Amino acid sequence: MIVIALGIVFTVDILRVWLPSLITVYGDAGSTSAAQLGLFAIAWFVAAFAVVPLCRRAGGRPVAVVAGVAMVMVRLWTQFTDGGDRQLYLACVALVAALCWLVAVAHTGWDAGVAVPAGLAAAVALHAGLGTLDPMWLEVWRGWAVLGVLAVLFVAGQVWIQAPTTPAPAPVLWAVFGPVLFLTGVLFGNVGVGHAAAGEPRWGVPVLVAAWALAVPVSRLRGVWVLPVGLALVVAGVIGAGYLETSAHDGIVGLAPTGAAAWQAVGVLGLGLVLGDAAGRIRAEVRWAPAWSMVGFFALTFLHYARYDIEIGVLARGRVLLLGVVAIVVVAGTAAIRDLRSPRRAEPDTPARAQAKSQTQTQPHTRARGRTVAHAAGSNGPRSDVPLGARTRAGRSPQRPGRKPGTRPGAKPTPKPTPKPSAGRPGAPTPPGTPTRKADRVAPPPSLSERAERLHLPLAFATVFPVLLALAAFGLRPGPGSAPVPDAAAGTLRVVTYNIRMGYGLDGRFDPDRTADTIRALHPDVLLLNEVDRAWFLNGGHDVLTLLARRLDLPYRFAPAADPQWGDAVLTRKPIRHLESIALPAGGAPTGAQALGVVVEAAPGKRLGFVATHLQDADDEVPQRQADRAAAFATGLAEREAVPVTVLGDLNAAVDSPQVRAFTARGLVDGLARVRPVRTYPADRPRREIDQVLVDPRLRVLAVEAPPSKASDHLPVAVTLGY
């Protein structure tokens, strides 16, 4: 059903706004403890439980309509906020409405077997078409161009399509939706994962989008092999795209392997099989499963990213993803075992059973996965394995027309009294042995809502899905920006170091245009960035490096720190003659650390070396060990390449700290000494000098600049080096 698919698109979009708002506004990008952050966040998920008794009393459809309209209206309202607390709490209200809508939809009896993978596929296609950007962070009219179309289709369809007369039993699908959504957001629906892989080809994104489009028809497959094969593909995708990393690729360690998008595609097809199998296994009624499933989504997401802040040794990178697979195995596997232990047994027909069978066949039918399913209640409860075939028509006898039980073929039937008029009405049960008329065997014409339901899959693939992808890919993506114009004189080089806070400003808004404008105004020859996020679902799943490089029209090289999607980068048009990175000691730090060394040709015959690093701010010996290791790496690079080396970055340490002394003890000098204090944090009221520049004595620092900006919580530092 297209309504459910569009609702899934809105739910994913709201999560992409709520999660980074939670981190940057409430969490202040790591300043709030993980425990406090988790308690604040889980409260909004628990609120969805309150709607379960309401759905069971009033029905799912009215609650779904109210919650769906509220979800859309609050999300559109959020589009007009300027960040801050208003953005955070509107996103929280939109999240609660989305969760209530999910719970209510599960109580309506609407078929979700194809709609859920179709909605996830549309969300991935939209995100890919926008270049990993979200409608929330587009210009107002562009965001409305996307959300307005989606909102009209969603609200109109939800009001127009009626719920089934007799709600269908709830599929296990809603119990596994939370873990599936977690795996989709973090890995299998995350375009940035392929962007950040080692040597990932340009076809990575089309392959991922095509895999999701294929997962929709794949979800219609049935058989005992579907669940085990689907789970095997999901595990393979997790290991290949989310767990493995390269030892070195062009001198950079820790990148995801080449072809990560292909592994993502394998996992996507596995999710399609798992969702299809879960949609074919039903429960007697809907209870608390959808709400608990979304709580599971939050718990898995929290564990996956909180492991950077909390010492959970057993939950290393990739293992929480496997924990999500385990959650699916427990839920779907339990349902499969239950169905295997209660097989339907064929029993001989008796007159009493024939009459019961006739009454069962006249019950309302549920359209499921494009076929008619007659849900029958037997001794083992409702089942989903009722044979699928021709639609049973109202008034039709379970016996063959004209054949009386117990008579020989060809025997003349005994005349029967004329049935009452009520027996011939469409939908009325026909007593056993009553002759049927042709009019009784003709089903009533389908209603307008039934016709819309039959067309939902062709309509989604013929109009909505390609239109969204085309709009996003061609009409909404910004064009290439202009490169910074260097203004350094001959014999000088302009170098900028900037902690970009994943592209989020002090107001909690993701604005790569604002960040690019701040950088462009500094006219860098070489740009070194810290806190570069390329795929974290916690921050919206954006590839901020690609977005900035496109706007600045600069080539880039990326080096992972915490995992293959988080680290530091260098952007420059100068020829790069050497590149390498090392991992720094980790432990008790939120995002790990690395040191990226690059040698550029500043002028013909003149090479300069730079090391970009981001040391951690922790109350233990880890930052000191990181500084010692980075200092040794910098001096080693200078000796091997015979170049003067400059170390730049967010060292999270003052100039008189032991961390900075680890560099000065190896011969580097404070490049900001003659203009201090150079306070860079926090950006709105700078009072700490933690962004440092340490240079080789053979170089001269001719100018220093740290202009005000709200594009990050740090100020950029630009230095002009004379060589």
RORODREN-709301 format. One record per residue (C-alpha): chain; residue in three letters; residue number from 1; y, z, x. Coordinates in steps of 0.2 Angstrom, whole numbers. Layout:
N
kette:rest:nr:py:pz:px
A:ala:NUM:Y:Z:X
...
***
This chain:
723
kette:rest:nr:py:pz:px
A:met:1:0:0:0
A:ile:2:17:-5:7
A:val:3:25:11:1
A:ile:4:14:22:12
A:ala:5:16:10:27
A:leu:6:35:11:25
A:gly:7:34:29:23
A:ile:8:25:31:39
A:val:9:38:20:48
A:phe:10:51:32:42
A:thr:11:41:47:47
A:val:12:39:41:65
A:asp:13:57:36:66
A:ile:14:62:54:60
A:leu:15:51:62:73
A:arg:16:59:51:87
A:val:17:76:58:82
A:trp:18:70:76:79
A:leu:19:60:79:95
A:pro:20:74:74:107
A:ser:21:87:84:96
A:leu:22:76:99:97
A:ile:23:75:97:116
A:thr:24:93:93:120
A:val:25:103:102:107
A:tyr:26:92:118:103
A:gly:27:83:118:119
A:asp:28:98:113:130
A:ala:29:86:102:140
A:gly:30:75:116:147
A:ser:31:87:131:146
A:thr:32:78:138:131
A:ser:33:62:146:134
A:ala:34:46:137:128
A:ala:35:41:151:117
A:gln:36:57:152:108
A:leu:37:58:133:106
A:gly:38:40:132:99
A:leu:39:43:146:86
A:phe:40:59:137:80
A:ala:41:50:120:79
A:ile:42:34:126:70
A:ala:43:44:134:56
A:trp:44:49:117:50
A:phe:45:31:112:50
A:val:46:25:127:40
A:ala:47:38:124:27
A:ala:48:27:109:21
A:phe:49:13:121:15
A:ala:50:25:127:1
A:val:51:23:110:-8
A:val:52:4:110:-9
A:pro:53:3:121:-24
A:leu:54:17:111:-32
A:cys:55:7:95:-30
A:arg:56:-8:103:-37
A:arg:57:2:109:-53
A:ala:58:14:94:-56
A:gly:59:4:80:-48
A:gly:60:7:71:-32
A:arg:61:18:56:-38
A:pro:62:33:65:-44
A:val:63:34:76:-29
A:ala:64:31:61:-18
A:val:65:46:52:-26
A:val:66:58:67:-24
A:ala:67:52:70:-6
A:gly:68:53:52:-2
A:val:69:70:49:-8
A:ala:70:76:65:0
A:met:71:68:59:17
A:val:72:77:42:16
A:met:73:94:49:11
A:val:74:95:63:24
A:arg:75:89:51:37
A:leu:76:103:39:32
A:trp:77:115:53:33
A:thr:78:109:58:50
A:gln:79:115:40:56
A:phe:80:133:45:54
A:thr:81:132:62:64
A:asp:82:141:63:81
A:gly:83:127:74:88
A:gly:84:127:93:90
A:asp:85:120:105:78
A:arg:86:124:94:63
A:gln:87:112:81:70
A:leu:88:99:94:74
A:tyr:89:98:102:57
A:leu:90:99:86:47
A:ala:91:85:80:58
A:cys:92:75:96:53
A:val:93:78:93:35
A:ala:94:73:75:36
A:leu:95:57:81:45
A:val:96:53:94:31
A:ala:97:55:80:18
A:ala:98:44:68:28
A:leu:99:30:81:29
A:cys:100:32:85:10
A:trp:101:31:67:7
A:leu:102:15:65:17
A:val:103:7:80:8
A:ala:104:12:73:-9
A:val:105:6:56:-5
A:ala:106:-11:63:-1
A:his:107:-12:70:-19
A:thr:108:-7:54:-28
A:gly:109:-23:45:-26
A:trp:110:-15:30:-18
A:asp:111:-26:20:-7
A:ala:112:-20:24:12
A:gly:113:-35:16:21
A:val:114:-25:0:26
A:ala:115:-7:7:24
A:val:116:-8:20:38
A:pro:117:-13:9:52
A:ala:118:-1:-4:45
A:gly:119:13:8:45
A:leu:120:10:13:63
A:ala:121:9:-5:68
A:ala:122:26:-8:60
A:ala:123:33:7:69
A:val:124:27:1:86
A:ala:125:33:-17:83
A:leu:126:50:-11:78
A:his:127:51:1:93
A:ala:128:46:-13:105
A:gly:129:57:-26:97
A:leu:130:72:-14:100
A:gly:131:67:-12:118
A:thr:132:61:6:115
A:leu:133:78:10:107
A:asp:134:78:18:89
A:pro:135:89:13:75
A:met:136:97:31:76
A:trp:137:105:26:93
A:leu:138:111:9:88
A:glu:139:129:5:82
A:val:140:131:11:64
A:trp:141:130:-6:56
A:arg:142:115:-11:66
A:gly:143:106:5:62
A:trp:144:110:2:44
A:ala:145:104:-16:45
A:val:146:86:-9:49
A:leu:147:86:7:39
A:gly:148:95:0:24
A:val:149:81:-14:21
A:leu:150:67:-1:24
A:ala:151:75:12:12
A:val:152:77:-1:-2
A:leu:153:59:-7:-1
A:phe:154:53:10:1
A:val:155:62:19:-14
A:ala:156:60:4:-25
A:gly:157:41:2:-22
A:gln:158:38:21:-24
A:val:159:47:21:-41
A:trp:160:39:5:-47
A:ile:161:21:8:-42
A:gln:162:12:21:-53
A:ala:163:-1:33:-48
A:pro:164:-19:30:-53
A:thr:165:-24:37:-70
A:thr:166:-38:47:-62
A:pro:167:-33:51:-44
A:ala:168:-46:46:-32
A:pro:169:-54:59:-21
A:ala:170:-45:62:-5
A:pro:171:-51:53:11
A:val:172:-54:62:27
A:leu:173:-40:50:34
A:trp:174:-27:63:30
A:ala:175:-36:77:40
A:val:176:-36:66:56
A:phe:177:-19:59:54
A:gly:178:-10:72:64
A:pro:179:-21:70:80
A:val:180:-20:51:78
A:leu:181:-1:52:76
A:phe:182:0:62:92
A:leu:183:-11:50:102
A:thr:184:0:35:95
A:gly:185:17:43:99
A:val:186:12:49:117
A:leu:187:1:35:123
A:phe:188:-6:21:111
A:gly:189:10:17:102
A:asn:190:22:20:117
A:val:191:29:4:124
A:gly:192:37:13:139
A:val:193:19:17:146
A:gly:194:17:-1:150
A:his:195:34:-3:156
A:ala:196:32:10:169
A:ala:197:15:5:175
A:ala:198:12:-3:193
A:gly:199:16:-21:193
A:glu:200:14:-22:174
A:pro:201:16:-40:168
A:arg:202:28:-46:155
A:trp:203:14:-48:143
A:gly:204:11:-30:141
A:val:205:22:-27:126
A:pro:206:16:-42:116
A:val:207:-2:-36:120
A:leu:208:1:-19:113
A:val:209:10:-26:97
A:ala:210:-4:-38:94
A:ala:211:-17:-24:96
A:trp:212:-9:-14:83
A:ala:213:-8:-30:71
A:leu:214:-26:-32:74
A:ala:215:-30:-14:71
A:val:216:-25:-16:53
A:pro:217:-40:-28:48
A:val:218:-51:-19:60
A:ser:219:-48:-3:50
A:arg:220:-58:-12:35
A:leu:221:-74:-13:45
A:arg:222:-88:-1:39
A:gly:223:-105:4:46
A:val:224:-113:18:55
A:trp:225:-108:11:71
A:val:226:-89:12:67
A:leu:227:-85:30:71
A:pro:228:-95:31:88
A:val:229:-88:15:94
A:gly:230:-70:19:89
A:leu:231:-71:36:98
A:ala:232:-78:28:113
A:leu:233:-64:15:114
A:val:234:-51:29:111
A:val:235:-58:39:126
A:ala:236:-58:24:137
A:gly:237:-40:20:132
A:val:238:-35:38:136
A:ile:239:-43:38:153
A:gly:240:-37:21:158
A:ala:241:-19:22:152
A:gly:242:-15:41:151
A:tyr:243:-25:49:165
A:leu:244:-27:37:180
A:glu:245:-14:34:192
A:thr:246:-12:24:208
A:ser:247:-13:32:225
A:ala:248:0:19:231
A:his:249:8:3:225
A:asp:250:21:-5:236
A:gly:251:24:12:244
A:ile:252:26:21:228
A:val:253:13:34:223
A:gly:254:8:41:206
A:leu:255:11:25:195
A:ala:256:0:21:181
A:pro:257:-12:7:186
A:thr:258:-9:-11:183
A:gly:259:-14:-17:166
A:ala:260:-11:0:157
A:ala:261:-6:-10:142
A:ala:262:-23:-17:141
A:trp:263:-30:0:141
A:gln:264:-18:5:127
A:ala:265:-24:-10:117
A:val:266:-42:-4:119
A:gly:267:-37:13:112
A:val:268:-27:5:98
A:leu:269:-42:-4:92
A:gly:270:-52:12:93
A:leu:271:-39:21:82
A:gly:272:-41:7:70
A:leu:273:-60:10:68
A:val:274:-58:29:67
A:leu:275:-44:27:54
A:gly:276:-55:15:44
A:asp:277:-70:26:45
A:ala:278:-60:42:40
A:ala:279:-53:32:25
A:gly:280:-71:28:19
A:arg:281:-76:46:19
A:ile:282:-69:56:4
A:arg:283:-67:74:-1
A:ala:284:-69:81:-18
A:glu:285:-50:85:-19
A:val:286:-35:86:-8
A:arg:287:-30:104:-3
A:trp:288:-22:109:13
A:ala:289:-29:96:25
A:pro:290:-13:85:27
A:ala:291:-2:100:31
A:trp:292:-14:107:43
A:ser:293:-16:90:51
A:met:294:3:89:55
A:val:295:3:107:62
A:gly:296:-11:100:73
A:phe:297:1:86:78
A:phe:298:14:98:83
A:ala:299:2:109:92
A:leu:300:-5:95:103
A:thr:301:13:88:106
A:phe:302:19:105:111
A:leu:303:4:108:123
A:his:304:6:91:131
A:tyr:305:24:94:136
A:ala:306:25:113:137
A:arg:307:12:112:151
A:tyr:308:27:108:162
A:asp:309:35:124:158
A:ile:310:20:135:156
A:glu:311:6:138:168
A:ile:312:-9:131:159
A:gly:313:-21:126:173
A:val:314:-34:119:162
A:leu:315:-22:107:153
A:ala:316:-17:96:167
A:arg:317:-10:78:164
A:gly:318:-21:68:152
A:arg:319:-32:83:147
A:val:320:-22:87:131
A:leu:321:-24:69:126
A:leu:322:-43:71:127
A:leu:323:-40:87:117
A:gly:324:-32:76:103
A:val:325:-48:66:104
A:val:326:-59:82:102
A:ala:327:-49:86:86
A:ile:328:-53:69:79
A:val:329:-71:71:84
A:val:330:-72:88:75
A:val:331:-64:82:59
A:ala:332:-72:65:57
A:gly:333:-88:70:65
A:thr:334:-91:84:53
A:ala:335:-87:72:38
A:ala:336:-100:60:45
A:ile:337:-113:73:47
A:arg:338:-110:79:30
A:asp:339:-113:62:22
A:leu:340:-129:59:32
A:arg:341:-136:75:26
A:ser:342:-133:72:8
A:pro:343:-139:54:5
A:arg:344:-140:46:-12
A:arg:345:-158:45:-19
A:ala:346:-163:32:-31
A:glu:347:-170:39:-47
A:pro:348:-179:31:-62
A:asp:349:-168:27:-77
A:thr:350:-170:37:-92
A:pro:351:-161:35:-109
A:ala:352:-150:50:-105
A:arg:353:-147:44:-87
A:ala:354:-143:27:-95
A:gln:355:-130:34:-106
A:ala:356:-122:44:-92
A:lys:357:-122:29:-81
A:ser:358:-113:19:-95
A:gln:359:-100:32:-97
A:thr:360:-98:33:-78
A:gln:361:-95:14:-77
A:thr:362:-81:15:-90
A:gln:363:-71:27:-79
A:pro:364:-55:21:-72
A:his:365:-57:12:-55
A:thr:366:-48:14:-39
A:arg:367:-43:0:-29
A:ala:368:-48:4:-11
A:arg:369:-46:-8:4
A:gly:370:-44:-23:-7
A:arg:371:-61:-20:-16
A:thr:372:-65:-10:-32
A:val:373:-73:7:-30
A:ala:374:-81:16:-44
A:his:375:-80:35:-39
A:ala:376:-95:43:-47
A:ala:377:-99:62:-47
A:gly:378:-117:66:-44
A:ser:379:-127:81:-39
A:asn:380:-120:80:-22
A:gly:381:-102:78:-27
A:pro:382:-90:63:-25
A:arg:383:-96:50:-13
A:ser:384:-87:35:-5
A:asp:385:-103:24:-3
A:val:386:-104:18:-21
A:pro:387:-109:0:-20
A:leu:388:-94:-12:-19
A:gly:389:-95:-27:-30
A:ala:390:-90:-35:-46
A:arg:391:-78:-25:-56
A:thr:392:-86:-15:-71
A:arg:393:-78:-20:-87
A:ala:394:-74:-9:-101
A:gly:395:-87:-9:-115
A:arg:396:-101:-17:-105
A:ser:397:-119:-10:-107
A:pro:398:-128:-4:-91
A:gln:399:-143:-15:-97
A:arg:400:-143:-34:-97
A:pro:401:-135:-42:-113
A:gly:402:-147:-44:-127
A:arg:403:-161:-34:-118
A:lys:404:-167:-18:-126
A:pro:405:-175:-5:-115
A:gly:406:-194:-6:-117
A:thr:407:-196:-23:-125
A:arg:408:-204:-38:-118
A:pro:409:-194:-53:-112
A:gly:410:-191:-65:-126
A:ala:411:-194:-52:-140
A:lys:412:-182:-53:-155
A:pro:413:-170:-38:-155
A:thr:414:-170:-27:-170
A:pro:415:-154:-29:-180
A:lys:416:-142:-15:-178
A:pro:417:-128:-9:-190
A:thr:418:-111:-16:-187
A:pro:419:-102:-4:-174
A:lys:420:-87:5:-179
A:pro:421:-70:-4:-174
A:ser:422:-67:9:-161
A:ala:423:-83:4:-151
A:gly:424:-76:-13:-148
A:arg:425:-59:-7:-141
A:pro:426:-57:-10:-122
A:gly:427:-61:5:-112
A:ala:428:-71:14:-126
A:pro:429:-89:19:-121
A:thr:430:-102:8:-129
A:pro:431:-118:17:-136
A:pro:432:-134:12:-127
A:gly:433:-142:-3:-136
A:thr:434:-126:-9:-145
A:pro:435:-124:-28:-143
A:thr:436:-109:-32:-134
A:arg:437:-96:-46:-139
A:lys:438:-88:-58:-127
A:ala:439:-71:-49:-130
A:asp:440:-78:-33:-125
A:arg:441:-83:-40:-108
A:val:442:-66:-46:-104
A:ala:443:-55:-34:-94
A:pro:444:-37:-32:-100
A:pro:445:-24:-41:-89
A:pro:446:-18:-31:-74
A:ser:447:-2:-22:-76
A:leu:448:13:-25:-65
A:ser:449:10:-11:-54
A:glu:450:-8:-16:-51
A:arg:451:-3:-33:-46
A:ala:452:10:-26:-34
A:glu:453:-4:-15:-27
A:arg:454:-16:-30:-25
A:leu:455:-2:-39:-15
A:his:456:3:-25:-3
A:leu:457:-7:-31:12
A:pro:458:-2:-50:11
A:leu:459:16:-45:7
A:ala:460:17:-33:22
A:phe:461:10:-46:34
A:ala:462:19:-61:27
A:thr:463:36:-53:25
A:val:464:40:-35:31
A:phe:465:31:-35:47
A:pro:466:37:-51:55
A:val:467:54:-49:48
A:leu:468:56:-32:56
A:leu:469:50:-38:73
A:ala:470:61:-54:72
A:leu:471:76:-44:68
A:ala:472:73:-31:81
A:ala:473:68:-44:95
A:phe:474:82:-57:92
A:gly:475:96:-49:81
A:leu:476:98:-31:87
A:arg:477:94:-30:105
A:pro:478:110:-30:116
A:gly:479:113:-44:128
A:pro:480:113:-42:147
A:gly:481:127:-31:153
A:ser:482:138:-34:168
A:ala:483:134:-28:185
A:pro:484:146:-16:194
A:val:485:158:-24:205
A:pro:486:158:-16:223
A:asp:487:175:-12:229
A:ala:488:170:-5:247
A:ala:489:178:-14:262
A:ala:490:168:-21:276
A:gly:491:158:-9:286
A:thr:492:157:3:271
A:leu:493:144:6:257
A:arg:494:147:14:240
A:val:495:133:26:235
A:val:496:131:35:218
A:thr:497:119:49:214
A:tyr:498:118:54:195
A:asn:499:106:66:185
A:ile:500:106:56:169
A:arg:501:97:69:158
A:met:502:85:56:151
A:gly:503:100:46:144
A:tyr:504:106:61:133
A:gly:505:124:67:133
A:leu:506:131:84:130
A:asp:507:132:80:112
A:gly:508:113:77:111
A:arg:509:115:58:107
A:phe:510:105:45:117
A:asp:511:118:33:122
A:pro:512:113:21:137
A:asp:513:129:11:134
A:arg:514:140:27:138
A:thr:515:129:31:153
A:ala:516:130:13:159
A:asp:517:149:13:157
A:thr:518:151:29:167
A:ile:519:141:22:181
A:arg:520:149:5:181
A:ala:521:166:13:183
A:leu:522:160:20:200
A:his:523:157:3:207
A:pro:524:140:7:216
A:asp:525:132:-3:229
A:val:526:117:9:229
A:leu:527:113:19:213
A:leu:528:101:34:214
A:leu:529:96:42:198
A:asn:530:87:59:193
A:glu:531:78:64:177
A:val:532:73:46:173
A:asp:533:62:46:157
A:arg:534:52:30:154
A:ala:535:41:35:139
A:trp:536:40:53:135
A:phe:537:38:54:116
A:leu:538:46:71:117
A:asn:539:63:62:121
A:gly:540:60:48:109
A:gly:541:49:37:119
A:his:542:63:27:127
A:asp:543:62:18:143
A:val:544:79:23:149
A:leu:545:78:15:166
A:thr:546:75:-3:158
A:leu:547:89:0:146
A:leu:548:101:5:160
A:ala:549:95:-9:172
A:arg:550:98:-22:158
A:arg:551:116:-15:154
A:leu:552:120:-14:173
A:asp:553:111:-30:177
A:leu:554:103:-22:193
A:pro:555:86:-23:200
A:tyr:556:77:-6:201
A:arg:557:62:3:209
A:phe:558:55:19:201
A:ala:559:45:33:208
A:pro:560:36:46:197
A:ala:561:38:65:199
A:ala:562:29:74:184
A:asp:563:18:59:179
A:pro:564:19:40:179
A:gln:565:34:40:166
A:trp:566:46:53:173
A:gly:567:54:53:190
A:asp:568:68:46:200
A:ala:569:74:28:203
A:val:570:85:17:215
A:leu:571:95:2:208
A:thr:572:104:-10:220
A:arg:573:107:-28:223
A:lys:574:106:-25:242
A:pro:575:90:-32:250
A:ile:576:77:-18:251
A:arg:577:68:-18:267
A:his:578:57:-3:265
A:leu:579:51:8:251
A:glu:580:40:23:250
A:ser:581:38:40:241
A:ile:582:29:56:242
A:ala:583:24:70:230
A:leu:584:32:87:233
A:pro:585:23:103:230
A:ala:586:23:108:212
A:gly:587:20:124:203
A:gly:588:30:134:190
A:ala:589:42:119:188
A:pro:590:45:110:172
A:thr:591:44:92:178
A:gly:592:37:91:196
A:ala:593:46:83:210
A:gln:594:45:69:223
A:ala:595:55:61:237
A:leu:596:59:42:236
A:gly:597:64:34:252
A:val:598:72:17:253
A:val:599:79:6:267
A:val:600:92:-7:262
A:glu:601:101:-20:272
A:ala:602:120:-15:269
A:ala:603:125:-30:280
A:pro:604:117:-43:290
A:gly:605:109:-34:304
A:lys:606:114:-17:298
A:arg:607:101:-6:288
A:leu:608:104:11:280
A:gly:609:91:23:273
A:phe:610:92:34:258
A:val:611:81:48:250
A:ala:612:83:52:232
A:thr:613:75:68:226
A:his:614:77:82:213
A:leu:615:71:99:218
A:gln:616:66:112:205
A:asp:617:76:127:199
A:ala:618:63:140:199
A:asp:619:62:159:204
A:asp:620:48:157:217
A:glu:621:45:149:233
A:val:622:41:132:226
A:pro:623:59:124:228
A:gln:624:59:130:246
A:arg:625:43:122:250
A:gln:626:49:106:241
A:ala:627:65:106:252
A:asp:628:55:108:268
A:arg:629:44:94:263
A:ala:630:58:82:258
A:ala:631:68:86:274
A:ala:632:53:82:285
A:phe:633:50:66:275
A:ala:634:69:61:277
A:thr:635:69:63:296
A:gly:636:52:55:297
A:leu:637:59:40:288
A:ala:638:74:39:300
A:glu:639:63:39:315
A:arg:640:50:27:309
A:glu:641:63:14:303
A:ala:642:76:18:316
A:val:643:90:20:303
A:pro:644:102:34:298
A:val:645:96:42:282
A:thr:646:106:50:268
A:val:647:98:63:256
A:leu:648:106:63:239
A:gly:649:101:71:222
A:asp:650:101:86:211
A:leu:651:95:99:223
A:asn:652:97:114:210
A:ala:653:104:124:225
A:ala:654:121:128:232
A:val:655:127:122:249
A:asp:656:123:139:257
A:ser:657:106:141:250
A:pro:658:89:140:260
A:gln:659:85:124:252
A:val:660:100:115:259
A:arg:661:98:124:276
A:ala:662:81:115:276
A:phe:663:90:99:278
A:thr:664:104:104:289
A:ala:665:91:112:301
A:arg:666:85:95:304
A:gly:667:101:87:309
A:leu:668:109:82:293
A:val:669:127:87:288
A:asp:670:135:92:272
A:gly:671:143:75:266
A:leu:672:155:84:254
A:ala:673:161:98:266
A:arg:674:179:91:267
A:val:675:182:90:249
A:arg:676:173:106:242
A:pro:677:171:113:229
A:val:678:163:98:221
A:arg:679:156:106:205
A:thr:680:145:95:194
A:tyr:681:136:107:182
A:pro:682:138:109:167
A:ala:683:147:93:164
A:asp:684:159:101:151
A:arg:685:164:116:161
A:pro:686:158:112:179
A:arg:687:156:128:189
A:arg:688:140:125:200
A:glu:689:139:114:215
A:ile:690:121:109:214
A:asp:691:122:90:217
A:gln:692:122:87:235
A:val:693:125:73:248
A:leu:694:118:76:266
A:val:695:121:63:278
A:asp:696:116:58:296
A:pro:697:130:62:309
A:arg:698:131:44:314
A:leu:699:139:40:296
A:arg:700:156:44:290
A:val:701:160:50:273
A:leu:702:177:41:268
A:ala:703:179:46:250
A:val:704:171:57:237
A:glu:705:172:56:218
A:ala:706:165:66:204
A:pro:707:174:60:188
A:pro:708:172:69:171
A:ser:709:160:62:159
A:lys:710:149:68:144
A:ala:711:136:55:146
A:ser:712:124:69:154
A:asp:713:125:88:158
A:his:714:128:83:176
A:leu:715:143:74:183
A:pro:716:140:59:194
A:val:717:144:60:213
A:ala:718:150:44:222
A:val:719:153:43:241
A:thr:720:159:29:252
A:leu:721:150:29:268
A:gly:722:156:21:284
A:tyr:723:144:14:296
***
